[in-house]
Amino acid sequence: MPKISRKAQTGRQKRLPPGVSNPVDVHVGQRLRLRRTLLGMSQEKLGDAVGLTFQQIQKYERGANRIGASRLYMFSRILDVPVSYFFEELPSQIRTHEGQLEIGLSDRSQDILERDPMARRETLELVRAYYAVGDPKVRRRIVDLVHSLGPDKR
């Protein structure tokens, strides 16, 4: 007789333990932080726009709290991005329930966040400063300068 999986026996999937953030929520929070920071908006200002405290925005950005559909829609309107923006670049390993469990129960997700150059404050400040330069020709020269300073990867 074939062995029946626990899921098939109970009809329920395993869940992450209490206090462990779902990696999808962490990713959505990172995208929220990225867009907010690129716009130069503070957590307090974003919170005011949706009727929340900056502490609640911090929890969303860390993935500690899940963002509901209506609030995600509000964020997309305020930050001028489509809702799909928050799910772009979703790592393939967290697109399945099993992958979410594996990553959620490991310590790797925080390490990945810390190594991601797009999650670093200096990257976001550089991008903001770059777009503050009004002249496209000057921006092009800035890009050329940065390329000349780093290893040739073109």
Rosetta blueprint (number, residue, H / E / L):
1 M L
2 P L
3 K L
4 I L
5 S L
6 R H
7 K H
8 A H
9 Q H
10 T H
11 G L
12 R L
13 Q L
14 K L
15 R L
16 L L
17 P L
18 P L
19 G L
20 V L
21 S L
22 N L
23 P H
24 V H
25 D H
26 V H
27 H H
28 V H
29 G H
30 Q H
31 R H
32 L H
33 R H
34 L H
35 R H
36 R H
37 T H
38 L H
39 L L
40 G L
41 M L
42 S L
43 Q H
44 E H
45 K H
46 L H
47 G H
48 D H
49 A H
50 V H
51 G L
52 L L
53 T L
54 F H
55 Q H
56 Q H
57 I H
58 Q H
59 K H
60 Y H
61 E H
62 R H
63 G L
64 A L
65 N L
66 R L
67 I L
68 G L
69 A H
70 S H
71 R H
72 L H
73 Y H
74 M H
75 F H
76 S H
77 R H
78 I H
79 L L
80 D L
81 V L
82 P L
83 V H
84 S H
85 Y H
86 F H
87 F H
88 E L
89 E L
90 L L
91 P L
92 S H
93 Q H
94 I H
95 R L
96 T L
97 H H
98 E H
99 G H
100 Q H
101 L H
102 E H
103 I H
104 G H
105 L L
106 S L
107 D L
108 R H
109 S H
110 Q H
111 D H
112 I H
113 L H
114 E H
115 R H
116 D L
117 P H
118 M H
119 A H
120 R L
121 R H
122 E H
123 T H
124 L H
125 E H
126 L H
127 V H
128 R H
129 A H
130 Y H
131 Y H
132 A H
133 V L
134 G L
135 D L
136 P H
137 K H
138 V H
139 R H
140 R H
141 R H
142 I H
143 V H
144 D H
145 L H
146 V H
147 H H
148 S H
149 L H
150 G L
151 P L
152 D L
153 K L
154 R L
